[in-house]
Amino acid sequence: MKHIYRTVLFDMDGTLVDAFKTLHRAYSHTLPLLGYPAPTAEEVRSSVGGGLENAMGHFVSPELVAEACRIHVAYTEKILTDDPILYDGASELVDALRAHGAKVGVLTNKIGDHARRVLAHLGLASRLDLVLGARDCPWRKPAAEFTAEALRRIGADGDSCLVGDSPFDVKTAQNAGIPSLCVTTGTHGEAALRAAGATAVHPNLRALSKAEFGLAI
């Protein structure tokens, strides 16, 4: 068996959970209300990763970002659990890591309450040691303090890693001084992740699990 980290933090959307349909619906509701065209699904996919305010800045003028985010969040709360699904292998990997003694948590720029609702709906929340998101503390990715707070709350007592899908996740891991193990199921392909300095890149969670942890799931 390969090395099992004592603590494994996962990004959420694009890594454990496919929530892009929810995101696209929310942007398609929000932008026309402010006089902008509804975006394509690919435009939404390529904008995410740095938190809602950062992503919204790709679509609206700076003075409208706060109002757009308010509308987006309010609508998202209505449809939050309609469409998200777990990526193949997500449930099995979480269970396998915990069975081998690792602490497993989620570190996300998604609003923490939203993240917990979605993960509970998908049956994963009760099997995680921590879900830390936006509004749960003063920080967000890629701030080193955000990861440090997650590791403190989860009670990390050994080496840790971050599993993610974007250059924001890579930067988050770099700032925290931990490895970044990435999948290409989310917002960025292998070339972009390697260019960002990812420790390792895999096509999906099952491949990552076998290559990085020696766990066949």
N, C-alpha and C positions, 0 to 999 in steps of 0.2 A: 504494500500500500504506500502511496505517495504521502507527502506531508499534508497534514490537516491543520489549518490555522486554528488557533484557539478562539478567535473571533472573526466572523465573516459578516461584513456589512454589505447589503445589496442596495443599489439604486432600485427604484420601483418601476416607473413607466418606461417601457422599452427594454427592460431587463427581466423583471419578474412578471409584469402585467402589461398586456396590450390594451391600452386605453386610448388609442389614437382616434377611434370612432367618436368617443365622447368629446375629445378635444376638438375635432373637426366640427361636430355639431354645435359646440359652444361658440367657436369662432364664427361659424356661419350664421348664428343667431345674433351675435354681438356687432359685427362689423357693418352690416347693412343699416342697423339702427343709428349708426354714426356717419352714414353717408359713404361707406366704403363697400366695394364688392365683396361678396363671400369668397373666401380663399379656397383654393383646391386642397385636397387632402395632402398632397405632396408639399405644398407651401407650408402647411401647418407642421407637418413632420419635420421639415428642415429648419423650423424656427425654434423648436423647443430645446430645453436643456439647461437654461440658465435662470429659471424661475419665470413666473407669469409676466411680471413687469418687463423684463428683458425681452421675452418673446413678443409681447404685444407691441413693443417699439418697432418691430419689423413691419407692422401693418398700419399703425395710426401715428399722427403727429404727436410730438412730446406732450403737448398740453392736454391731449385726450387720453393718454395712457391710463391715468387713475380712474377715469369714468369708464373706460372700456374694460378695465380689470374688474370694476364693481359689477358691471352688467354680466361679464363672463362668469364670475364666481357665483352670482345669484342664480344664473341659469344652470350652471354646472351642478349646483346643489339639488336641482330638480331632477336631473337625469343621471346622477352620479353612478348609480349601480345598474343602469340599463344595459350597457354594452361591454364593459371590461371583461377580459378573460385572462386566465393565467397562461403564460407561455409553456409550451411543452417541456416537461422536466422540472418546472419550478417547484411544485409541491414535493416531488420526490427528492430533489436536491436539498431542500430545507430539512426534510425528515432525516435524510442520510447524514447530513452534517451534524445535526443534533444527536443522532444515535452514536456518533463517534466523539461526542463530548464537546463539540464547538458551541459557542454562543452565536446566535444568528439574529441579526437585526436589519431593519430597513432605514436608510438614510436618504431622504428625498426633499427636493424643493417644492413638491406638491404640498398644499396646506395639510398640516398634520391630521386634523380631524377628518378631512376628505380621504386621506390615505388610509386611516384606520377603518373608516366605513367600507371602503372598497375591499380592503384585505379581509375584513370580517365577512363581507358578502361572499367572497370567494373561498372562505374557509381556511384562510392562512393566518389570520391575525393571532389566533390562540396558540399557534405553534411558533411564534416569533418571540424573542426575548425583549425586543424594543422596536418601536416605530417612531422615528423622530423626523418631523417635517417642518415646513414653514409655519411660523407663528408659535411654535413650541418653545423657541428660545430666540435670542437676538440675531442669530447668524443663519446663513444659508451657504450652500456650496458656491464656490470652492473654498470658503474660509476654513483655515486650519482649526479655528475655534469650534466650528460646527461638528467636525469629525471628533475632536477631542471631547466635546460634550456628549456625543453619542457613545464613545468608548467609556467615558466616566459613568454614564447612566446604566450601561449594559454590564458594568463591572468587569471590563476586560482585564485579564491578568496574564496576558501573553501576547504572542505575535498576532497581528491582524492583517486583513486585506479588504479591499473594496471591489465588488463586482458591479460593473456598470456597462453603459452602451454609448457614451458620448465623451468628447474631449473635456467637457466639464467634469465628468467623473474622473478622468485621468488626472486633471489638474487638482481636483479635490484630494485624490490619493497622494499625489506628489507633494502638496502642501502639508499633508499629514505625515509624510515620510513612510507610507505603507505601499505595498504593491497594488497595481491596478490590473485586474483581470477582466477583460472585456468580451462582450458578445456583439454580433452585428445584427441582432434582431430589432434594434431600435432605430436611432436617428442617423447613425453614421456607419460607413463601410470600413473594411479592414485598413485601407490605405490611410484614411483620415485618423483612425485610432492609433495606428503605428506612428504616423507623423507627429501625433500629440505626445508620444512617448509611453504608450501603454506597455505594461510589463508583458502582457500576453493577450492575444486576440483569438477568439474562437467563433464558429458560425452560430452556435446555440448553446443552451445550458447543458444539454447532455454531453456535448463534446467537451465543454469546459470542465464538467465534473470529472470525466474520465482522465483528461490530460493533466489537470491541475491537482486534483484530490485523489485520483486513483479509485474513484467511486463509479461503478456502473449503475446507472439509474434508468 
